[in-house]
């Protein structure tokens, strides 16, 4: 008992708990208003995004290249470049509409 005699109760394990709910006050429940669930047809943001969805990209391999590996890499590089340009222009269009 000697060393524990001067220890404050809130500093020991399982000691006094300062922050308790006042038992005299009624239990408070946070009231929230349920938000109406929108269907996909009613979602304005989804409509706006689908209206400016880019067209599908089609691969057009360069038939002048003889090496098959070079032709594949060239086609993939072209697709990647066109997709990147499309995504950037799509993002610019959408951010300008909503800011």
ABEGO torsion letter per residue (X at the ends): XAAAAABBAAABBGBBBABBBBAABBBBBBBBBBBBBBBAAABAAAAAAAAABBBBBBBBBBAABABAAAAAAAAAAAAAAAAAAAAAAAAAAAAAAAX
